[in-house]
Amino acid sequence: MAKNINKLMKQAQKMQAQMMRAQQELSGKEFEGTAGGGMVKVTINGGNELRSVSLNPEVVDPDDVEMLEDLIVAAFTSAQEKAREASESTMGSITGGMHLPGLT
């Protein structure tokens, strides 16, 4: 029985190391989200930190700031979704599809 527990502990340690490497790798990647047919682009890293915002001058209308704000939010949400999907895919391959709370 102790042999099985030791084996399980080694597997858990290996999985933890793989997950840490994967999280570091993901945090170094960048994900781009767009809105308004590409008129607004937002880039975030795997840690959901905003890296850049790019606006096509045609989308900047001083009389409709609310639309521009909505497009920026939509582009950011799109980038977050891409980052989340990449995280779930990477972590899922490590955990064998098991859902472990707090890891994705």
C-alpha positions in Angstrom: 0.0 0.0 0.0 2.8 2.4 0.8 4.3 1.7 -2.6 1.1 2.8 -4.3 1.0 6.0 -2.2 4.7 6.8 -3.1 3.9 6.2 -6.8 0.8 8.5 -6.6 2.9 11.2 -4.8 5.6 11.0 -7.5 2.9 11.3 -10.2 1.4 14.3 -8.5 4.8 16.0 -8.2 5.5 15.4 -11.8 2.1 16.8 -12.8 2.7 19.8 -10.6 6.0 20.5 -12.3 4.5 20.2 -15.7 1.7 22.5 -14.8 4.1 25.1 -13.5 6.1 25.0 -16.7 3.0 25.2 -18.8 1.8 28.3 -16.8 5.1 30.0 -17.3 5.0 29.2 -21.0 1.4 30.5 -21.3 2.2 33.7 -19.4 4.9 34.5 -22.0 2.5 34.0 -24.9 0.4 36.8 -26.4 -3.2 36.6 -27.5 -4.9 39.1 -29.8 -8.6 39.9 -29.8 -10.4 42.0 -32.4 -13.7 43.8 -32.7 -15.4 45.9 -35.3 -14.1 43.8 -38.2 -10.5 44.3 -37.0 -10.8 48.0 -36.5 -9.9 47.5 -32.8 -7.2 45.1 -31.7 -6.2 44.2 -28.1 -3.2 42.1 -27.2 -2.9 40.5 -23.8 -0.4 38.0 -22.3 -1.3 34.6 -20.8 -1.6 36.3 -17.4 -4.4 38.5 -18.8 -2.3 41.6 -18.7 -3.1 44.2 -21.3 -0.1 44.6 -23.6 -1.4 46.8 -26.3 -4.4 48.4 -27.9 -4.5 49.3 -31.6 -7.3 51.5 -33.1 -7.9 52.1 -36.7 -8.4 55.9 -37.1 -11.7 55.3 -38.9 -13.2 53.9 -35.7 -12.5 57.0 -33.6 -15.6 59.1 -33.7 -15.6 61.9 -31.1 -19.4 61.9 -31.3 -19.7 58.2 -30.5 -17.1 57.4 -27.8 -19.5 54.8 -26.3 -19.2 52.6 -29.4 -15.4 52.8 -29.3 -15.5 51.8 -25.6 -17.7 48.9 -26.4 -15.4 47.7 -29.2 -12.4 47.9 -26.9 -14.2 45.8 -24.3 -15.3 43.3 -27.0 -11.7 43.0 -28.3 -10.4 42.5 -24.8 -13.0 39.8 -24.1 -12.1 38.1 -27.4 -8.4 38.0 -26.4 -9.2 36.7 -22.9 -11.3 33.9 -24.5 -8.3 32.9 -26.7 -6.0 32.9 -23.7 -8.5 30.8 -21.6 -8.9 28.2 -24.5 -5.1 27.9 -24.7 -4.8 27.5 -21.0 -7.6 24.8 -20.9 -6.0 23.0 -23.8 -2.6 23.0 -22.3 -3.7 22.1 -18.7 -6.1 19.5 -20.0 -3.3 17.7 -21.8 -1.4 17.6 -18.5 -4.2 16.5 -16.3 -5.7 14.1 -18.7 -8.9 16.0 -18.9 -9.5 16.0 -15.1 -11.0 19.3 -14.0 -8.9 20.6 -11.1 -10.4 23.8 -9.6 -8.3 26.9 -9.8 -6.0 25.6 -12.6 -7.7 27.1 -15.6 
